[in-house]
Amino acid sequence: MANTPNIQPNKFVPFFIGAILLAALVSAAVEVVDTGHEAVGTIFGRVTGEALPAGIHVVNPLKRWTHFSTLKQSTLFEGVQVPARDQQKAAMDISVQWRLSPGMTKTMRSETGTQEDVFRVHFLPNARSALRDAGRGTEKVEDFYDQTKIDEYRLDALEALRRDISAVGIEVIDVLVRDVSLPPIIAQAVEVKKQREQEVEKERAELERVRLEAQQQVAKAEADKEAAQLEADARKIRAEAEAFAVQRVNRELSADYVSYIRAQRWNGELPRFTGGGAVPFLNIPMEN
């Protein structure tokens, strides 16, 4: 019977342990930063002041890295109570678009902490305060139904946010008002007012239609009158022309008729005397 070799598994344990340690060391020495992110390093809890851009980096394995996103983000604030000068409040749904400023992540990490800490400590309270106070310049809460007033409110909130939190490295891109809800009594009054305005506008449109129709009728009557006058003038001209023609014909016919009568009555003798005096003419005998 052949002798089987005596394999001692314990001889391979150090190799496995060494391979694991080597892999862990390599992993700790390589840091991958995603696109649109920055990584801030710390060693033994102290910020080193080193920030890594997006890419693959070989680093000190003793360092720890905190990642910050510098991509554009949007936060929705629902039901923000925005007061006007009349002490009434409108409930608004507002989206704030923002991002962390590249190059400011080292300051954030040393002064505030992680990205979640920056969002919780600096962004949320300042955003709520700015969104609430930006409406105080509005005279009446019902004005928030006016798009012009909403645009003014949005710009005021955007300016306040940029002023309050830009110093900590948060860049506010835009403020968007998604929805506006007024108190029920105010909303009902606004609805009644809108209905009345619509009715008045409808009546105004009806009056305008009647006025236009009246103008059209007047214009038609004037046109008919002018046409009738032109027709009468034309008939008059035709009548005058016909009368003139008849008169001319009558004159011509009368002259011919008189000549005809004279010719019928002539006895063939020439007149012997003429004029008003006693101027004798020669008596010329006429042969029959």
Secondary structure, DSSP 8 states (H G I E B T S, - for coil): --------GGGTHHHHHHHHHHHHHHHHHEEEE-TTEEEEEEETTEEEEEEE-SEEEE--TT-EEEEEE-S-EEEEEEEEEEE-TTS-EEEEEEEEEEEE-TT-HHHHHHHT-SHHHHIIIIIHHHHHHHHHHTTTT-S-GGGGGSHHHHHHHHHHHHHHHHHHHGGGTEEEEEEEEEEEE--HHHHHHHHHHHHHHHHHHHHHHHHHHHHHHHHHHHHHHHHHHHHHHHHHHHHHHHHHHHHHHHHHHHHHHHHHHHHHHHHHH--S---SB-SSS--B--------
